[in-house]
């Protein structure tokens, strides 16, 4: 089994894509990979979009951004 497939399988089993796994995927996807790895990555993307797998990085990002300050920044930028 290829490494992208393994990372995808782990994320699907646990329901979580860790920051470490996400960084590893970025590295792997910047190089050459096979059709099976591409299909696995697409499955992972779909699972994230459907809410079956959560991204630790997004959760941490949104936990750091307070709703009030985000709204104010958007209003100021407009």
C-alpha positions in Angstrom: 0.0 0.0 0.0 1.3 3.5 -0.9 1.8 6.1 1.8 -1.0 8.5 0.7 -3.3 5.5 0.8 -2.2 4.6 4.3 -2.6 8.2 5.5 -6.1 8.3 4.0 -7.1 4.9 5.5 -5.9 6.1 8.9 -7.9 9.3 8.7 -11.0 7.5 7.5 -10.7 5.0 10.4 -10.2 7.6 13.1 -12.4 10.3 11.6 -9.5 12.8 12.0 -6.7 14.1 9.8 -3.9 15.2 12.1 -1.7 18.2 11.4 1.2 15.8 11.1 -0.6 13.7 8.5 -1.8 16.8 6.6 1.8 18.1 6.4 3.0 14.7 5.2 0.3 14.7 2.5 1.5 18.1 1.3 5.0 16.7 0.9 3.9 13.6 -0.8 1.6 15.4 -3.2 4.3 17.8 -4.2 6.2 14.8 -5.7 5.2 11.9 -8.0 2.5 9.6 -6.9 0.4 6.9 -8.5 -3.2 6.5 -9.6 -4.2 4.7 -6.4 -2.7 7.4 -4.2 -4.6 10.0 -6.2 -7.9 8.1 -5.8 -7.2 7.8 -2.1 -6.6 11.5 -1.7 -9.8 12.3 -3.6 -11.7 9.9 -1.2 -10.2 11.8 1.7 -11.2 15.2 0.3 -14.7 13.9 -0.2 -14.9 12.5 3.4 -13.7 15.9 4.8 -16.3 17.8 2.7 -19.0 15.4 3.9 -18.0 15.9 7.5 -16.8 12.2 8.0 -13.2 13.3 8.6 -12.3 16.4 10.6 -9.1 18.4 10.0 -7.2 19.1 13.2 -5.6 22.2 11.6 -8.9 23.8 10.8 -10.2 23.2 14.3 -7.2 24.8 15.8 -7.3 27.7 13.4 -11.0 28.5 14.1 -10.5 28.0 17.8 -7.9 30.8 17.7 -10.0 33.2 15.8 -12.7 34.7 18.0 -16.0 35.3 16.1 -16.1 39.0 17.1 -12.6 39.9 15.8 -13.2 38.0 12.6 -16.4 39.8 11.9 -14.7 43.2 12.6 -11.8 42.4 10.3 -14.2 41.5 7.5 -16.2 44.7 8.1 -13.0 46.8 8.1 -11.8 45.2 4.9 -15.1 45.9 3.1 
